[in-house]
């Protein structure tokens, strides 16, 4: 069964005892779930850093995907969110084993990523925003999802702690602004919905059933304006354009119009997330990444007028 473990996953999941223990138990979990759900396994997909994912066929010949994730905080609510969405804008959850963080989910075919689609960036932004708008629904009482406000407050504390401990050569006023935004934005949200949490173009796949469908949520409940930045930033690199500021201004206006959101609020969340990322880079010794994230954070803060 070890030949079913991709080399990338074998190398990634060795940072601590929890990951190594999970990796050791993974072949047995695959074997048990294959038997329990009567699955025929295909070769696993490559590229995952903390999940084993493979195409499967069910007993009736239906095509699906088996996903087993290393248990961690961001993955804890994935099944709950997929149950809430019930196939509307996201892959459908067919079965799950909560204890083993295992999901049997709908297979997207052809499965082209939104980021790899050859269409113009503006068209892909609109398509992604339309998917995101459909995901933003009230949580069910049974869903066990974290709150954006709680996570953002923890990030604000981490920003300040890392700034104090490492004392990097970063603009302290901009860092303080980021921490303040992370605390204030959730409190001023006009509504709270189930957010995807990682809505980048690689997590939106072409599907014959529903056009484009979202996968791999890191779901929370909170301000919908938290969600769009990865889509805006990664549909292509805005900083490779001649005028990144105007490109970002136009993209936020386009996405905000589809979503019915205030573009300045989307920009403020983007600034806060980039500043948090800068201090994450500091913590992990990535000085160049920290500088780039701060530069992006400054531009976004200026756009938002904060």
Secondary structure by P-SEA (a helix, b strand, c coil): ccccccaaaaaaacccaaaaaaaaaaaaaaaaaaaaacccccccccccccbbbbbbcccccbbbbbbbccccccccaaaaaaaaaccccccccccccccccccbbbbbccccccccccccaaaaaaaaaaaaaaaccccccccccccaaaaaaaaaaaaaaaaaaccccccaaaaaaaaaaaaccccccccccccccccccccbbbbcccccccccccccccccccccaaaaaccccccccccaaaaaaaaaaaaaaaacccaaaaaaaaaaaaaaaaaaaaaacaaaaaaaaaaaaaaaaaaacc
